[in-house]
């Protein structure tokens, strides 16, 4: 067997039991003089798991603050065993953690927790997104009124939306700051717009109809169609306020008139 294939095979067999403590130490793992290295392998296995739990704690600090460190690390340990990393970049790990939280039995008393985690994941993605100059309100002001409905917007690389039937934005904000949060009515639906128009990531609570409007704009719908959908879903939708808000938030970078 060529050396490259041999090393690849060794790595695959070495890694196979790293996440699962119930699996035996691979027979190929030996110490000095060919002796079994069960203890050494277990130490390494524990270090890998702890590192992945630490990575999740760094990505989801608000979730950890809500649950407490002990609860969070126990939940994260189950996630690590169920979903080992598929990329060498720890930044990419834990994208499915919010979905795991939804299925985690002991978190069922906090049905909003998964959406808070989704906002935190979107926050991190926005932080590492590519730089781009946000759209200036002056550019939109140059569009003739009769053509405004046909305008198509290009989303900023850092822009994202998280919708929730719970007060996920308020809970997120209360648990990412240094102050102790007060009482929150978790049953109030809230939608979030996550952007990074400059150096700092900002999470905004979207007004009525805002999430439908922006989601459609980000998917390439013209302004008129996106506004009509928002009005259909939320009769109180205010198009002027929402356009002003999205420009202020830096959610888009440019405009065009589509293929027409």
C-alpha positions, 0 to 999 in steps of 0.5 A: 500500500502506498504511504499516502494511502496507508496514512489515510487509512490509519487516520480514519481508523484512529479517528473512528472511536474518538467521539464515541466513548463506548467504542474500544480503542483501535487495535492499531493504537500502541505505545512504546514497545508495542504495548496497548495505549488505551489510557493515552487514547482515552486522554486524547479522546476526552481532549477532542470532545472537550475542545468541540464543547468549548467551540460550541460554548464560544459560538453560542454564549447566550444559550450557555448563559440561559441554560447554565454551564453544566446544562450546556456542556451536558447538552453539547456533549450529546451533540458532539457524539451525535454530530462529529465535525466534518470540517477541520475548521472549528468555525464551521462546527455546530451549524446543526446545533440549533436543530439538535436543541429542538430534539433535546429532551431536557430543553423542551421546557425552553422551546425558544432556545433553538431560535436563540441559537439560530440568531447566534449562528447567524451573528457569527456568520455575519461577523465572518462574512465578506466585506461590502459597502452597504447601499446608500439611500442616495442611490435609491433616491435616483430611481424614477418613482414609476420604476421603483416597483421593478427594483431588484436588490442585492443582499449584503453578504452579512445579511440574514433573517431568523424568524421565530414564534417566540421572543427570540430577539429579546431573549438573545439581546438580554443574554448577550449583554453583561446585565441580568435580564428582566422578565420576558414574555417569551410567547411574543413572536419576533423576527430578526435581521442580522447585518454588519454594515460596518465592523460590528454585527447588529441584530434588529427586531423586524417590524410587522411584515418585515421578515416576509418583505426582506426574505423576498427581496433577498431571494431576488423578487422586485420591490413591488412584488415583495411589498405585495407579499408583505402586505398580504401576510401583514395588513399593517405593513409599512413599506416606507418605514421598512425600506428606510430601515433596511437601508439604515441596517445595511442589508443590501449593497446594490440595485438593478432592474432584473432581466427586464 
